[in-house]
Amino acid sequence: MPGLKTKIERFAMKSALKSYINSQSESENSIDLHFNLLIERNGIASSIDRILSDLPSENALVITGPNTYDKLGKDVVEALGERLDSVEYVVYEDKTLTDWGVARLFDQLVAVKKGEISEYFTDAIKKNSDYDICFAVGGGKITDLGKIVSYKNFPYVTIPTQLTSDSASTSFASIEVDGKKVSVTGKHPNRMIAHTKTLRDSPNLNSGCADIMAKYVSCEDWKLAHTKSKDIQFSRGLYTALREGSLAFMELINNLDKKNGKIQITENFMDMVVTGIGVAGTLSYATRSTQPISGGEHNFSHALRSNLPHGYPVGVGTIICAYLHGLEWKPVRGTLEYMDAPITAEQLGVSDKECYTAAIKARTIRPRYTILKNVTDYQIGKAMKKQALSLKASSEQFYRLLH
């Protein structure tokens, strides 16, 4: 791909992303952009020093899990213990944090109304603790809890131990209320530490890669929604950064060597993965919405309700939506296949009909305009057939079969 290095730099660097905005004269591009990612290849202490220099603190709360404590959480607790007056850490094992007084009432204190965290909960945290910073070390449940506990109270630092999605870098959290998952807006991370050795060895890294690749179509849905409603905040510069960056990222994946059928992860590639995750969080913060980074492909994933890692159904949704947008969809499918991510309904563990039904249902998942609302049921069936999502009937036969 011509200009690959330039495209990668545009995607990866804060200054390049800012230049897209500054080069535009339209008022629509006045989106605030900030970037607070620390990439750590060795020990965690140097990054802790930088964070405490920027965010002076005395009393820290560390939230981690039983596995992630041994993997990285213990190092964070020890580093903070050598630098602060007090450090309390909680090992999260279930919905109630029995080792931590305030959170014993976690289920009762979290009340969701219009996607907001209850003031009663945030006030309870503030009144019953003297924390002035929170570190969350772990996977999605841990980092989501960090966003909720820190909300309106104190700075929040996320240290993910796996990257199956871009959730770690955003303010959006998923919690369980009355047995149902609900999305709420929590604290946007003030800093994110990416410990690349831990992340490189983590399971399902290709799921996080698929989530980054999805920006190839989510930015098109963002643009489409803006043409339908001028109330949608839109930046041509950021749209271009997402589109070209996702293309460059796919090219980078295809340039990785394989040994015994397994992709060989390089340091440069890990830098790109964590930067891609960080950029996604930055854009959601800058636009106060996930719309630029989460379109029809994510709606498809939510509608499918798969138990697989988040990025896998998102990747299949990206193939479908790329075709419907009239984009080059074969490179998306080929890249997912190259990194051993699912590309068919069968590989997702669902039937063709379930896959098709999810794409139809995805129109109503969120009040968000995507390409799936812009096409007919027949066109969706045709997209799935064209992309060889294991459909054996013709497009018309498949459509009739399901109706």
C-alpha positions in Angstrom: 0.0 0.0 0.0 1.5 3.4 -1.0 2.4 5.7 1.8 1.9 3.0 4.4 4.4 4.6 6.9 2.7 7.9 6.6 -0.7 6.4 7.2 0.6 4.6 10.3 2.1 7.7 11.7 -1.2 9.6 11.1 -3.0 6.9 13.0 -0.5 6.5 15.8 0.6 10.0 16.7 -1.3 12.6 18.7 0.4 15.5 16.7 -0.8 13.9 13.4 -4.4 13.5 14.6 -4.3 17.1 15.8 -3.0 18.2 12.4 -6.1 16.8 10.7 -8.2 19.0 12.8 -6.0 22.1 12.5 -5.9 21.7 8.7 -9.6 22.1 8.5 -11.3 25.5 8.5 -14.8 24.3 9.1 -16.2 25.0 12.5 -17.4 21.4 12.7 -13.8 20.4 13.4 -13.5 22.2 16.7 -13.4 18.9 18.7 -11.1 18.9 21.7 -8.6 16.1 21.4 -6.2 14.9 24.2 -4.1 11.8 24.5 -2.9 10.2 27.7 -1.4 6.8 26.8 1.8 5.5 28.4 3.4 2.5 26.7 5.5 0.5 29.1 7.7 -2.3 27.9 9.6 -3.1 31.1 8.6 -2.7 34.8 5.6 -0.6 35.8 7.4 1.8 38.3 8.5 4.4 35.8 5.0 4.9 34.5 3.7 5.1 38.0 6.2 7.9 38.7 5.1 9.8 35.6 1.4 9.5 36.6 2.0 10.6 40.2 4.0 13.6 38.9 1.0 14.6 36.8 -1.7 13.6 39.3 -0.3 14.2 42.8 -1.9 11.8 45.3 -1.6 10.4 48.8 -4.1 7.6 49.1 -4.7 5.1 46.3 -7.3 2.5 45.6 -6.3 -0.4 43.4 -9.0 -2.7 41.9 -7.8 -5.9 40.4 -8.8 -9.6 40.0 -7.6 -12.9 41.5 -5.6 -13.7 38.3 -4.5 -10.2 37.3 -3.3 -9.5 40.8 -0.5 -12.0 40.4 0.1 -11.0 36.8 0.5 -7.2 37.3 -1.7 -5.9 40.1 0.8 -6.9 42.8 3.6 -4.9 41.0 1.3 -1.8 40.9 0.4 -2.1 44.6 4.0 -2.4 45.6 5.1 0.5 43.4 2.4 2.7 44.9 3.1 1.5 48.4 6.7 2.8 48.1 5.5 6.2 47.0 2.2 7.1 48.7 0.9 7.4 52.3 -1.6 4.5 51.9 -2.7 2.0 49.3 -5.7 -0.2 49.6 -6.3 -2.9 47.1 -9.5 -4.9 46.4 -9.5 -8.3 44.6 -12.8 -8.4 42.7 -14.3 -11.9 42.4 -18.0 -11.4 42.1 -20.7 -8.7 41.9 -20.2 -7.7 45.5 -16.9 -6.6 46.8 -17.1 -8.2 50.3 -13.6 -7.0 51.3 -14.5 -3.4 50.8 -17.1 -1.7 53.1 -18.6 0.7 50.6 -18.9 -1.8 47.8 -20.7 -4.4 50.0 -23.8 -2.5 48.9 -22.6 -2.2 45.3 -25.8 -3.7 43.8 -28.0 -1.5 45.9 -26.0 1.6 45.4 -25.8 1.5 41.7 -29.1 2.8 40.3 -29.4 3.4 36.6 -31.6 6.2 35.4 -31.1 7.3 31.8 -27.7 5.6 31.7 -26.3 7.6 34.7 -24.7 6.4 37.8 -26.6 7.2 41.0 -25.5 10.2 43.0 -26.2 8.2 46.1 -23.5 5.8 45.0 -20.9 8.4 44.2 -21.6 10.3 47.4 -21.3 7.0 49.4 -17.8 6.4 47.9 -16.8 10.0 48.7 -18.1 9.9 52.3 -16.7 6.5 53.2 -13.2 6.8 51.8 -10.3 9.1 51.5 -9.0 7.9 48.2 -7.7 10.5 45.8 -6.8 8.3 42.9 -8.0 4.9 41.6 -6.0 2.3 39.6 -7.9 -0.6 37.8 -5.6 -3.5 36.8 -7.4 -6.2 34.9 -9.9 -7.1 32.1 -13.1 -5.5 31.1 -15.1 -6.1 34.4 -12.2 -4.6 36.4 -11.7 -1.5 34.3 -15.5 -1.0 34.1 -15.7 -1.1 37.9 -12.8 1.5 38.1 -14.8 3.9 35.9 -17.9 3.5 38.1 -16.1 3.9 41.4 -14.0 6.9 40.2 -17.0 8.7 38.6 -17.2 12.3 39.9 -14.8 11.4 42.8 -11.1 11.2 41.8 -8.7 10.6 38.9 -8.8 7.2 37.3 -5.9 5.2 35.8 -6.6 2.1 33.7 -4.1 -0.7 33.3 -5.6 -3.4 31.1 -4.2 -6.9 31.2 -6.0 -7.9 28.0 -7.3 -6.1 24.9 -10.3 -7.9 23.5 -12.0 -4.5 22.8 -11.3 -0.8 23.2 -13.4 -0.6 26.4 -10.4 0.0 28.6 -9.7 3.5 27.0 -13.3 4.7 27.1 -15.6 6.1 29.8 -18.4 3.6 29.0 -19.0 0.8 31.4 -21.3 -2.2 31.4 -22.9 -3.3 34.7 -25.6 -5.8 35.7 -28.9 -4.4 37.1 -31.7 -6.8 37.9 -30.1 -9.5 35.8 -29.7 -7.3 32.7 -26.6 -5.7 31.3 -26.8 -1.9 31.2 -24.4 0.6 29.7 -23.5 3.6 31.8 -21.1 6.5 31.4 -18.5 6.4 34.1 -15.1 8.2 34.5 -13.0 8.6 31.4 -9.5 7.4 32.2 -7.1 10.2 33.1 -4.3 7.9 32.1 -3.9 4.5 30.5 -0.8 2.4 31.0 -0.2 -0.3 28.4 2.2 -2.9 29.7 3.0 -4.4 26.4 4.6 -7.6 27.7 1.5 -8.5 29.6 -0.8 -7.6 26.7 1.3 -9.5 24.1 0.9 -12.7 26.1 -2.8 -12.2 26.8 -5.5 -14.4 25.2 -7.7 -13.3 22.3 -5.5 -10.3 21.2 -7.0 -10.8 17.7 -10.4 -9.8 19.2 -9.0 -6.4 20.1 -7.4 -6.1 16.7 -10.8 -6.8 15.1 -12.3 -4.0 17.2 -9.7 -1.6 15.8 -10.4 -2.7 12.3 -14.1 -2.0 12.8 -13.3 1.7 12.7 -13.1 1.2 8.9 -16.9 1.1 8.8 -17.9 2.8 12.0 -16.5 6.1 10.7 -18.6 5.6 7.5 -21.7 5.2 9.7 -20.7 8.3 11.6 -20.5 10.2 8.3 -23.8 8.8 7.1 -25.5 9.7 10.4 -24.2 13.3 10.0 -25.8 13.5 6.5 -29.1 12.5 8.0 -28.9 14.8 11.0 -26.8 17.9 11.4 -27.2 17.5 15.2 -24.5 14.8 15.0 -21.1 16.3 15.8 -18.7 15.4 13.0 -15.1 16.1 12.1 -13.8 15.4 8.6 -10.3 15.3 10.0 -11.0 12.6 12.5 -13.1 10.7 10.0 -10.1 10.6 7.7 -7.8 9.6 10.5 -10.0 6.7 11.4 -10.5 5.5 7.8 -6.8 5.7 6.8 -5.6 4.5 10.2 -7.7 1.3 10.0 -6.5 0.6 6.5 -2.9 1.0 7.6 -3.5 -1.2 10.6 -4.9 -4.0 8.4 -1.8 -3.7 6.2 0.4 -4.0 9.2 -1.3 -7.2 10.3 -0.8 -8.7 6.9 2.9 -7.9 7.0 3.4 -9.8 10.2 5.3 -13.1 9.8 3.7 -16.4 10.7 5.4 -19.3 12.4 3.7 -22.7 12.6 0.5 -21.0 11.6 0.7 -18.4 14.4 1.3 -14.7 13.9 4.5 -13.4 15.4 3.8 -10.3 17.4 6.4 -7.6 17.3 7.0 -4.6 19.6 6.1 -2.2 16.9 2.8 -4.1 16.3 1.9 -4.0 20.0 2.6 -0.3 20.0 0.1 0.1 17.2 -2.5 -2.1 18.9 -2.4 -0.1 22.2 -2.3 3.2 20.3 -5.3 2.1 18.3 -7.2 1.3 21.5 -6.1 4.6 23.0 -7.2 6.6 20.0 -10.6 5.0 20.1 -11.1 6.1 23.7 -9.8 9.6 23.0 -12.3 10.0 20.1 -15.2 8.9 22.3 -14.2 11.4 24.9 -13.6 14.2 22.4 -17.0 13.7 20.8 -18.8 12.7 24.0 -20.1 9.7 22.1 -19.1 6.2 20.9 -20.7 7.0 17.5 -17.3 7.5 15.6 -16.0 4.1 16.8 -19.1 2.0 17.2 -21.6 1.7 14.3 -23.7 -1.0 12.6 -21.0 -3.6 13.2 -21.3 -3.2 17.0 -25.1 -3.2 16.8 -24.8 -6.5 15.0 -22.6 -7.8 17.7 -25.0 -6.7 20.5 -28.0 -8.2 18.6 -26.2 -11.5 18.2 -25.5 -11.8 21.9 -22.5 -14.1 21.4 -20.5 -15.4 24.3 -17.3 -15.1 22.3 -14.8 -12.2 22.9 -16.3 -8.9 21.9 -14.2 -8.3 18.8 -15.1 -11.6 17.1 -18.8 -10.8 16.2 -17.8 -7.2 15.6 -15.3 -8.4 13.0 -18.0 -10.4 11.1 -20.3 -7.3 11.4 -17.5 -5.2 9.9 -17.4 -7.5 6.8 -21.2 -7.2 6.4 -21.3 -3.4 6.8 -18.2 -2.8 4.6 -20.1 -4.6 1.8 -23.2 -2.6 2.4 -21.3 0.7 2.4 -19.8 -0.3 -1.0 -16.3 -0.4 0.6 -13.5 -2.9 -0.2 -14.7 -5.8 2.1 -12.4 -8.5 0.9 -9.3 -7.1 2.7 -11.3 -7.0 5.9 -12.3 -10.6 5.6 -8.8 -11.6 4.5 -7.2 -9.8 7.4 -9.5 -11.4 10.0 -8.8 -14.8 8.5 -5.0 -14.2 8.5 -5.1 -13.5 12.3 -7.4 -16.5 12.9 -10.4 -14.5 13.9 -13.9 -15.7 12.9 -15.2 -14.8 9.5 -18.4 -16.9 9.1 -21.5 -17.5 11.1 -20.4 -21.1 11.7 -17.1 -19.9 13.2 -19.1 -17.6 15.5 -21.0 -20.7 16.7 -24.4 -19.5 15.3 -26.6 -20.5 12.3 -26.9 -18.5 9.1 -30.4 -17.6 10.1 -29.3 -16.3 13.5 -26.6 -14.2 11.8 -29.1 -12.7 9.4 -31.7 -12.1 12.1 -29.1 -10.3 14.2 -28.3 -8.0 11.3 -32.0 -7.1 10.9 -32.5 -6.6 14.7 -29.4 -4.5 14.9 -31.3 -1.6 13.4 -33.2 -1.2 16.6 -30.5 -1.9 19.1 -29.6 1.8 19.7 -31.1 5.1 18.5 -28.2 5.4 16.1 -28.4 5.7 12.3 -26.2 3.2 10.6 -25.9 1.6 7.1 -28.2 -1.3 8.3 -31.1 1.2 8.5 -30.3 2.4 5.0 -30.7 -0.9 3.2 -33.4 -3.6 2.7 -33.6 -7.0 4.3 -32.8 -8.5 0.9 -29.7 -6.4 0.5 -28.5 -7.7 3.9 -29.1 -11.2 2.8 -27.2 -10.5 -0.4 -24.3 -9.0 1.5 -24.0 -12.2 3.6 -24.1 -14.4 0.6 -21.6 -12.3 -1.4 -19.1 -12.4 1.4 -19.4 -16.2 1.7 -20.5 -16.2 5.3 -21.2 -19.9 4.8 -24.5 -19.3 3.0 -25.2 -22.0 0.5 -28.5 -20.8 -1.0 -28.7 -18.0 -3.6 -29.3 -14.5 -2.2 -33.0 -14.6 -3.2 -33.5 -18.2 -2.0 -31.9 -17.2 1.3 -34.1 -14.2 1.7 -37.2 -16.2 1.0 -36.1 -19.0 3.3 -36.0 -16.6 6.2 -39.4 -14.9 5.6 
